[in-house]
Amino acid sequence: MIEMLMENATNVRKEWSSVVDSVMHDKPKLIKRTRDRMWLSNLETMKEILDIYIFTAEKYTESDGSVTLSLNEIDLVENAPSEAEARLCMGQAIMEYAMEYYDEYQLYSKAPNRKGHVPYVFKALITDDPKKLGEDIVCQDGKN
C-alpha cells in the first residue's frame, strides 16, 4: 500500500524545487531509492509528530535548599539554587546532548541504551530553545 505513495528519487531530484514547494505547502513526501525509503517534511509537521514526547523529571530539594532535576527520558541530572535555574540548566543540557547525539548519530542511534532517545533529540533540535525546553519539563517530587 505505501509503495503506491512513494516517489522515485530520480524524479524527486529532477523536480527538486517543486518537490520542496509541495512539501512546504502541501504534504510530506515518501521517497524511495532502490531499497532505501525516506520521509521529507517541513519542520512544523515534524514538530506536530513529536508533540507527544514530553520531557519529565524527578525534582529533589536538597538539604542546602538547592534543587536537583533528574531527567527520566535521558540520563541527565542538573542542580541549581532554584527550580527555575535548574530547569534552565536542564534545558541547556538537553540541547547540548541533542547536538552531541546528532553529531554522533551513526554511533548513538545504534547504541541500545541511546536508541530510544531519537524522538527527544529531534524534539530538542526542532524546539531550539533551552529556556522553553526547561520550562516544558513536567516535574514530580522525588524521594530523597
NORJO-V804238 format. One record per backbone hydrogen bond with DSSP energy under -1.0 kcal/mol. CO is the residue of the C=O (numbers start at 1). NH is the residue of the N-H. If there is no record, write none. Layout:
# NORJO-V804238
co=CO nh=NH
co=CO nh=NH
This chain:
# NORJO-V804238
co=2 nh=5
co=7 nh=32
co=8 nh=12
co=9 nh=13
co=10 nh=14
co=11 nh=15
co=13 nh=16
co=15 nh=19
co=16 nh=20
co=17 nh=21
co=18 nh=22
co=19 nh=23
co=20 nh=24
co=21 nh=25
co=22 nh=26
co=22 nh=27
co=29 nh=40
co=30 nh=7
co=31 nh=38
co=32 nh=9
co=33 nh=36
co=36 nh=33
co=38 nh=31
co=40 nh=29
co=42 nh=46
co=43 nh=47
co=44 nh=48
co=45 nh=49
co=46 nh=50
co=50 nh=53
co=55 nh=138
co=56 nh=72
co=57 nh=140
co=58 nh=70
co=59 nh=142
co=60 nh=68
co=62 nh=65
co=66 nh=62
co=67 nh=80
co=68 nh=60
co=69 nh=78
co=70 nh=58
co=74 nh=76
co=76 nh=71
co=78 nh=69
co=80 nh=67
co=82 nh=86
co=83 nh=87
co=84 nh=88
co=85 nh=89
co=86 nh=90
co=87 nh=91
co=88 nh=92
co=89 nh=93
co=90 nh=94
co=91 nh=95
co=92 nh=96
co=93 nh=97
co=94 nh=98
co=95 nh=99
co=96 nh=100
co=97 nh=101
co=98 nh=102
co=99 nh=103
co=100 nh=104
co=102 nh=105
co=104 nh=108
co=105 nh=109
co=111 nh=114
co=111 nh=115
co=114 nh=117
co=115 nh=118
co=117 nh=121
co=118 nh=122
co=119 nh=123
co=120 nh=124
co=121 nh=125
co=122 nh=126
co=123 nh=127
co=124 nh=128
co=129 nh=133
co=130 nh=134
co=131 nh=135
co=132 nh=136
co=138 nh=57
co=140 nh=59
